Amino acid sequence: MANITLYHFEGCPACARAKEWISQLKTEKPELAKVNVEMVDVHKTPNFRAPEPFYYVPTFFVNGKKAVEGEVTKDGIERILRQGV
């Protein structure tokens, strides 16, 4: 099972879409319901430091490695979540 982290911040439209798609996928596909995605708000986390640099949100890390940075599709998020099954 992979460790999945989503770096985001409040007020980011692409981040809001990514979080909504995570919720939808967990509802639509029962096998994804138990996949844990750690949500880290980069503006609200004191002394924030990512495992490696990134410049855009949303950014997904899988097992400490950057998987997707910036705008992502629902299909892309599903591929990431399946790594956590």
N, CA and C atoms as an extended XYZ file, in Angstrom:
255
Properties=species:S:1:pos:R:3:atomname:S:1:resname:S:1:resid:I:1 pbc="F F F"
N         0.846       -1.182        0.000 N   MET     1
C         0.000        0.000        0.000 CA  MET     1
C         0.889        1.242        0.000 C   MET     1
N         0.615        2.151       -0.898 N   ALA     2
C         1.405        3.370       -1.040 CA  ALA     2
C         0.933        4.456       -0.079 C   ALA     2
N         1.866        5.313        0.314 N   ASN     3
C         1.531        6.505        1.083 CA  ASN     3
C         1.300        7.637        0.092 C   ASN     3
N         0.102        8.201        0.111 N   ILE     4
C        -0.272        9.240       -0.838 CA  ILE     4
C        -0.511       10.541       -0.076 C   ILE     4
N         0.110       11.616       -0.568 N   THR     5
C        -0.053       12.928        0.038 CA  THR     5
C        -0.466       13.917       -1.037 C   THR     5
N        -1.466       14.730       -0.717 N   LEU     6
C        -1.890       15.813       -1.599 CA  LEU     6
C        -1.511       17.128       -0.935 C   LEU     6
N        -0.659       17.903       -1.605 N   TYR     7
C        -0.313       19.241       -1.151 CA  TYR     7
C        -1.233       20.216       -1.878 C   TYR     7
N        -1.859       21.095       -1.127 N   HIS     8
C        -2.874       21.997       -1.657 CA  HIS     8
C        -2.903       23.248       -0.820 C   HIS     8
N        -3.761       24.199       -1.203 N   PHE     9
C        -4.063       25.298       -0.297 CA  PHE     9
C        -5.481       25.773       -0.522 C   PHE     9
N        -6.053       26.317        0.522 N   GLU    10
C        -7.427       26.797        0.495 CA  GLU    10
C        -7.553       27.932       -0.512 C   GLU    10
N        -8.625       27.909       -1.304 N   GLY    11
C        -8.851       28.954       -2.283 CA  GLY    11
C        -8.309       28.633       -3.666 C   GLY    11
N        -7.622       27.517       -3.802 N   CYS    12
C        -7.077       27.095       -5.095 CA  CYS    12
C        -8.148       26.292       -5.831 C   CYS    12
N        -8.640       26.781       -6.991 N   PRO    13
C        -9.703       26.064       -7.707 CA  PRO    13
C        -9.282       24.665       -8.167 C   PRO    13
N        -8.049       24.518       -8.640 N   ALA    14
C        -7.580       23.201       -9.087 CA  ALA    14
C        -7.488       22.237       -7.906 C   ALA    14
N        -7.118       22.741       -6.738 N   CYS    15
C        -7.042       21.902       -5.532 CA  CYS    15
C        -8.443       21.450       -5.124 C   CYS    15
N        -9.401       22.370       -5.184 N   ALA    16
C       -10.785       22.033       -4.831 CA  ALA    16
C       -11.313       20.944       -5.759 C   ALA    16
N       -11.012       21.059       -7.059 N   ARG    17
C       -11.440       20.018       -8.017 CA  ARG    17
C       -10.792       18.682       -7.687 C   ARG    17
N        -9.508       18.703       -7.390 N   ALA    18
C        -8.801       17.463       -7.068 CA  ALA    18
C        -9.418       16.797       -5.841 C   ALA    18
N        -9.713       17.576       -4.808 N   LYS    19
C       -10.317       17.005       -3.594 CA  LYS    19
C       -11.716       16.470       -3.878 C   LYS    19
N       -12.478       17.172       -4.708 N   GLU    20
C       -13.813       16.704       -5.081 CA  GLU    20
C       -13.716       15.393       -5.859 C   GLU    20
N       -12.775       15.306       -6.780 N   TRP    21
C       -12.612       14.070       -7.558 CA  TRP    21
C       -12.183       12.901       -6.676 C   TRP    21
N       -11.367       13.170       -5.675 N   ILE    22
C       -10.995       12.104       -4.728 CA  ILE    22
C       -12.258       11.577       -4.057 C   ILE    22
N       -13.108       12.489       -3.577 N   SER    23
C       -14.360       12.082       -2.926 CA  SER    23
C       -15.252       11.302       -3.878 C   SER    23
N       -15.405       11.796       -5.108 N   GLN    24
C       -16.235       11.113       -6.096 CA  GLN    24
C       -15.713        9.707       -6.387 C   GLN    24
N       -14.420        9.600       -6.602 N   LEU    25
C       -13.834        8.295       -6.926 CA  LEU    25
C       -14.013        7.302       -5.783 C   LEU    25
N       -13.884        7.770       -4.552 N   LYS    26
C       -14.064        6.886       -3.404 CA  LYS    26
C       -15.505        6.421       -3.278 C   LYS    26
N       -16.448        7.241       -3.750 N   THR    27
C       -17.859        6.863       -3.740 CA  THR    27
C       -18.193        5.945       -4.917 C   THR    27
N       -17.681        6.277       -6.088 N   GLU    28
C       -17.996        5.534       -7.310 CA  GLU    28
C       -17.314        4.168       -7.378 C   GLU    28
N       -16.142        4.051       -6.794 N   LYS    29
C       -15.339        2.831       -6.907 CA  LYS    29
C       -15.020        2.314       -5.504 C   LYS    29
N       -15.804        1.352       -5.022 N   PRO    30
C       -15.666        0.887       -3.637 CA  PRO    30
C       -14.247        0.447       -3.258 C   PRO    30
N       -13.501       -0.067       -4.216 N   GLU    31
C       -12.140       -0.523       -3.911 CA  GLU    31
C       -11.216        0.644       -3.546 C   GLU    31
N       -11.608        1.863       -3.869 N   LEU    32
C       -10.786        3.036       -3.545 CA  LEU    32
C       -11.215        3.712       -2.238 C   LEU    32
N       -12.325        3.264       -1.678 N   ALA    33
C       -12.899        3.937       -0.505 CA  ALA    33
C       -11.956        3.984        0.692 C   ALA    33
N       -11.137        2.980        0.865 N   LYS    34
C       -10.272        2.922        2.043 CA  LYS    34
C        -8.876        3.490        1.809 C   LYS    34
N        -8.623        3.988        0.602 N   VAL    35
C        -7.309        4.569        0.313 CA  VAL    35
C        -7.171        5.870        1.092 C   VAL    35
N        -6.112        5.973        1.865 N   ASN    36
C        -5.878        7.166        2.668 CA  ASN    36
C        -5.036        8.153        1.863 C   ASN    36
N        -5.518        9.388        1.800 N   VAL    37
C        -4.771       10.468        1.176 CA  VAL    37
C        -4.541       11.520        2.250 C   VAL    37
N        -3.291       11.725        2.611 N   GLU    38
C        -2.963       12.759        3.582 CA  GLU    38
C        -3.073       14.110        2.876 C   GLU    38
N        -3.837       15.016        3.453 N   MET    39
C        -4.044       16.345        2.878 CA  MET    39
C        -3.204       17.354        3.657 C   MET    39
N        -2.309       18.046        2.960 N   VAL    40
C        -1.442       19.027        3.605 CA  VAL    40
C        -1.665       20.385        2.953 C   VAL    40
N        -2.199       21.328        3.734 N   ASP    41
C        -2.378       22.697        3.257 CA  ASP    41
C        -1.036       23.410        3.436 C   ASP    41
N        -0.412       23.769        2.332 N   VAL    42
C         0.942       24.327        2.384 CA  VAL    42
C         0.983       25.691        3.055 C   VAL    42
N        -0.142       26.396        3.116 N   HIS    43
C        -0.170       27.704        3.771 CA  HIS    43
C        -0.474       27.611        5.264 C   HIS    43
N        -1.068       26.514        5.686 N   LYS    44
C        -1.462       26.382        7.092 CA  LYS    44
C        -0.567       25.440        7.886 C   LYS    44
N         0.433       24.868        7.231 N   THR    45
C         1.330       23.927        7.903 CA  THR    45
C         2.583       24.673        8.337 C   THR    45
N         2.786       24.817        9.652 N   PRO    46
C         3.976       25.524       10.135 CA  PRO    46
C         5.252       24.837        9.643 C   PRO    46
N         6.214       25.647        9.241 N   ASN    47
C         7.525       25.150        8.787 CA  ASN    47
C         7.394       24.112        7.680 C   ASN    47
N         6.459       24.352        6.762 N   PHE    48
C         6.202       23.400        5.681 CA  PHE    48
C         7.464       23.124        4.874 C   PHE    48
N         7.720       21.823        4.624 N   ARG    49
C         8.807       21.389        3.751 CA  ARG    49
C         8.338       20.130        3.038 C   ARG    49
N         8.353       20.168        1.733 N   ALA    50
C         7.977       18.995        0.927 CA  ALA    50
C         9.181       18.070        0.795 C   ALA    50
N         8.923       16.780        0.492 N   PRO    51
C        10.030       15.836        0.314 CA  PRO    51
C        10.956       16.224       -0.840 C   PRO    51
N        10.421       16.909       -1.837 N   GLU    52
C        11.220       17.451       -2.940 CA  GLU    52
C        10.496       18.688       -3.448 C   GLU    52
N        11.204       19.593       -4.124 N   PRO    53
C        10.576       20.856       -4.531 CA  PRO    53
C         9.412       20.675       -5.497 C   PRO    53
N         8.438       21.570       -5.371 N   PHE    54
C         7.381       21.697       -6.365 CA  PHE    54
C         6.953       23.157       -6.389 C   PHE    54
N         6.321       23.558       -7.495 N   TYR    55
C         5.992       24.964       -7.694 CA  TYR    55
C         4.503       25.226       -7.872 C   TYR    55
N         3.733       24.185       -8.138 N   TYR    56
C         2.303       24.334       -8.399 CA  TYR    56
C         1.511       23.371       -7.526 C   TYR    56
N         0.280       23.761       -7.220 N   VAL    57
C        -0.645       22.875       -6.523 CA  VAL    57
C        -1.847       22.674       -7.412 C   VAL    57
N        -2.558       21.592       -7.282 N   PRO    58
C        -2.302       20.481       -6.376 CA  PRO    58
C        -1.089       19.671       -6.827 C   PRO    58
N        -0.393       19.117       -5.846 N   THR    59
C         0.723       18.223       -6.125 CA  THR    59
C         0.534       16.959       -5.301 C   THR    59
N         0.620       15.830       -5.980 N   PHE    60
C         0.503       14.526       -5.333 CA  PHE    60
C         1.878       13.897       -5.216 C   PHE    60
N         2.153       13.347       -4.036 N   PHE    61
C         3.350       12.551       -3.812 CA  PHE    61
C         2.902       11.132       -3.480 C   PHE    61
N         3.609       10.165       -3.997 N   VAL    62
C         3.358        8.760       -3.689 CA  VAL    62
C         4.664        8.199       -3.140 C   VAL    62
N         4.605        7.715       -1.896 N   ASN    63
C         5.784        7.195       -1.211 CA  ASN    63
C         6.948        8.182       -1.236 C   ASN    63
N         6.622        9.469       -1.009 N   GLY    64
C         7.654       10.491       -0.911 CA  GLY    64
C         8.209       10.990       -2.226 C   GLY    64
N         7.682       10.522       -3.342 N   LYS    65
C         8.155       10.955       -4.664 CA  LYS    65
C         7.034       11.686       -5.387 C   LYS    65
N         7.393       12.791       -6.019 N   LYS    66
C         6.393       13.576       -6.737 CA  LYS    66
C         5.799       12.745       -7.869 C   LYS    66
N         4.457       12.645       -7.896 N   ALA    67
C         3.756       11.876       -8.925 CA  ALA    67
C         3.104       12.799       -9.944 C   ALA    67
N         2.459       13.860       -9.479 N   VAL    68
C         1.776       14.812      -10.352 CA  VAL    68
C         1.876       16.187       -9.719 C   VAL    68
N         2.215       17.177      -10.538 N   GLU    69
C         2.288       18.558      -10.064 CA  GLU    69
C         1.421       19.439      -10.949 C   GLU    69
N         0.581       20.222      -10.322 N   GLY    70
C        -0.273       21.133      -11.075 CA  GLY    70
C        -1.590       20.489      -11.449 C   GLY    70
N        -2.231       21.080      -12.441 N   GLU    71
C        -3.552       20.609      -12.869 CA  GLU    71
C        -3.525       19.111      -13.157 C   GLU    71
N        -4.515       18.420      -12.649 N   VAL    72
C        -4.612       16.970      -12.806 CA  VAL    72
C        -6.024       16.608      -13.246 C   VAL    72
N        -6.157       15.479      -13.900 N   THR    73
C        -7.476       15.019      -14.344 CA  THR    73
C        -8.042       14.015      -13.343 C   THR    73
N        -9.327       13.755      -13.463 N   LYS    74
C        -9.956       12.743      -12.610 CA  LYS    74
C        -9.323       11.377      -12.874 C   LYS    74
N        -9.047       11.063      -14.142 N   ASP    75
C        -8.382        9.787      -14.470 CA  ASP    75
C        -6.995        9.706      -13.850 C   ASP    75
N        -6.284       10.832      -13.858 N   GLY    76
C        -4.958       10.861      -13.247 CA  GLY    76
C        -5.018       10.601      -11.750 C   GLY    76
N        -6.022       11.174      -11.106 N   ILE    77
C        -6.190       10.945       -9.669 CA  ILE    77
C        -6.545        9.486       -9.416 C   ILE    77
N        -7.373        8.898      -10.257 N   GLU    78
C        -7.709        7.487      -10.076 CA  GLU    78
C        -6.454        6.624      -10.153 C   GLU    78
N        -5.569        6.920      -11.096 N   ARG    79
C        -4.318        6.140      -11.210 CA  ARG    79
C        -3.486        6.263       -9.922 C   ARG    79
N        -3.473        7.465       -9.360 N   ILE    80
C        -2.736        7.658       -8.115 CA  ILE    80
C        -3.389        6.873       -6.984 C   ILE    80
N        -4.703        6.970       -6.843 N   LEU    81
C        -5.411        6.260       -5.767 CA  LEU    81
C        -5.233        4.744       -5.880 C   LEU    81
N        -5.197        4.228       -7.077 N   ARG    82
C        -5.041        2.774       -7.257 CA  ARG    82
C        -3.698        2.277       -6.726 C   ARG    82
N        -2.730        3.163       -6.616 N   GLN    83
C        -1.457        2.772       -6.028 CA  GLN    83
C        -1.576        2.538       -4.532 C   GLN    83
N        -2.651        3.063       -3.938 N   GLY    84
C        -2.867        2.896       -2.514 CA  GLY    84
C        -3.742        1.728       -2.139 C   GLY    84
N        -4.203        0.969       -3.150 N   VAL    85
C        -5.092       -0.168       -2.879 CA  VAL    85
C        -4.290       -1.342       -2.347 C   VAL    85
